[in-house]
Amino acid sequence: MQAFDIKHRHPLKGLNTFGLDVYADTYFNLLHTGQINQALDQINRAKRYLLLGGGSNVLFLGDYHGTVVHIGLKGKKVIGRDSRHVYLRLGAGEIWQEAVLFCLANGWGGLENLSLIPGTVGAAPIQNIGAYGVELEDSFQDLEGVELSSGKTRTYGKTECAFGYRDSIFKRVAAKTFLITSVTLRLRLNAKPVLAHEAVSQQLRTMKKSAPTIQDVSDAVIAIRRRKLPDPAELGNAGSFFKNPIVSSERYLSLQADRPAAPGYRISDSEVKIPAGWLIEQAGWKGRSIDGRCGVHHQQALVLVNSGNASGQDIMDLATAIVTSVEDTFGITLEREVNVIGPPA
């Protein structure tokens, strides 16, 4: 087992996809379950701590004055099968895309629409990641972790996770009290592709796939994402910065009266989801740059980018300006999807 290595004044530039040049006062990488007791001791002695996966959904406003716990727990294990499903347990530190590829290689369906989403497996249920007509909860079985205060192991089933749109109990009640160590997924055998999203169907037609497989769907999703979204390794970003707002049917009809082309996706009898990217673009922000340091991506208005040597505060100021602009233009308030890490309270 690798030694428990605590570092001080540790750079986090490679651990946040915005590529911000920030540091943690104290840092360690949790690599094995046998190190959990040591990790808990450090966490409970820290005045402030942050559990960090791939850093794909965080915006640091400056150096982190506290202890950063990097979750590096690995492992893939089939723990059960039935006539229709295989149950796969994954370490929280596994890279999400590598988990998707592992499932595809074995012919297990469920994750293909979630291809190329950045981040780790442990972060996936926190955010209830979703894309192209599928959410994590559709393939979720349960997760296991540790209560930070007591050190007790606990399992959360789907109901207990209280999944919502880009939401779960781990973003609210259990946000600072629970460390996820593994996630178990229920994957489909002989899976039929989910083709409900028009962009995926269109891409498959372009690829001339009349009877698409789950691999074809993954290839289509990857092609769409690479076309629309910048690679964080080349241009710092955290993917979608804002959630797509959900409004009442009446509010959407009012919007359509002024803007007949306004897109909307009905999610219930009384609610409609509006693409935040469309609102941001209509408010005039798509492709705009702020002093060459940060800006709004020219192909996807939902993505804010670090185009130079931006600080976290630069990006936050841009996000705040966008929220105000969309409110002034449409009377709709955008909510951040990205977790902003500011100074100590």
GIHULIN-V779400 format. One line per field, one symbol per residue. ss: DSSP state (2 for helix, 1 for strand, 0 for the rest). Layout:
ss = ???
This chain:
ss = 000001111110222000000011111111002222222222222000111100000111000111111110000111111000111111100012222222222000100222000001222222200110011222211111111000001111122220010010222000000111111111110000000002222222220000000222222222222222000000011111010001112222222222000000110000111002222222000000110001110000001111000002222222222222222222000001001110000
